[in-house]
């Protein structure tokens, strides 16, 4: 079953977002999380389909229609804590070294080359 709910700020539909990501698999099941229409939780039939959709999210980056669209995998509680620590470390490094750029990869803060 596929529910095509629009995003609250942009009016984009789930199928538009997946199409722009290059996702070609079966339509995922979506459900509204909270009172606000966004965020939207999508459940894919297999891990392969999920990875396919996440892999294409980089294609959305330069498109004006998707500036307020953020896609990320669902994390466990411990992964969210790790990510939060990385965000704080990233903020500290950016204030200490404003000329350098940093990224978070695999729950580690790395200097961008």
N, C-alpha and C positions, 0 to 999 in steps of 0.2 A: 504494500500500500504506500502511495507517495502523496504526501501533503505538500503543496507548493505554497508556502507562506511568504509574503514579502518581508524584507528587512525593514526595520522601523525608520531608520534615517535615510536610506537611499532608495527604497522602493524596489530593490533588486529581488528577483525571484531566485529560489534555490537552483532551478534548472539553468538559469542564465549564468550563475556563478560556476556551476560544474561544467557547463559548456565551454566557458572561457578558460578553465583549467585544463581542458583537453580530456576530461573524463568521459570514457565511452562505455562503461559498465552498466549493470542494472541500476535502476533508480533506487536511492537509499530511502529508508524510512526516516522521517524528520519529526521532531517533537519540540514544542515550545518549552523553553526553560524559564520559569518565573512569570511574572505578570506582563512584562514587556515582550513584544514579539522577538526581540533579539536578546540574548544569543539563541541560536538555533542548534539543536543537537541532531546530527545525522548518524544513522546506524547503517553501515554497509554490510552486504551479505557475507563477504570474506575479507580477510586481512589484505589480500592482494588488491581488491577493489579500493579499500581504504587508502593503501599506500599509493595507488595510482592517482587518486584524487588529491592527496596531500603533495605529491610530487609536482603536480601542475600548478600549485598555488603561486609559484614564483612568476608565472605568466600574468598574474593579476596586478603585479607591482606597478607597472608603468601606465596602467589604464585609468583614465580620469573617473570613469563610472564606479570604480572599485576602491576609491581612496579611503572610504570608511568601512571597508569590508576586511575583517581579520579572521583568518582560518588557522586553527592550531589543533593538534591532537589532544584528546582528553587525557589528563595526567592523574596518576594516583596521588594520594595525600602526601606521601613522602617525596614524590617527584615535584609537587607544587612547592613544598618547603625548600627543596634544593634550588629550584628555580628562583624563588624569592630571595634566597641568600646570594645567588649569582647576580640578580638585579641590583641588590644593595652594594655588592662588591664593584659592579660595573659603574654605578653612580659615584662611588668613592674614587675609583681610578680616573674617571672623566674629570672630576673636580681637581684632583691632584695633578693630572697631566692633560690640560685642555687641548693641546696640539695633537694628541694621539687619538686613534680610533680603536675601539674594542668591540668584540662580538662575543656572544655566548654560544658555545657549541658543546654538546654532550655534557651539559651541566658544568662547564668550565668557562672562565672568562679568558679570552685570548686576545692578544694585540693583533689588529688587522694590519696586514702588510701592504 
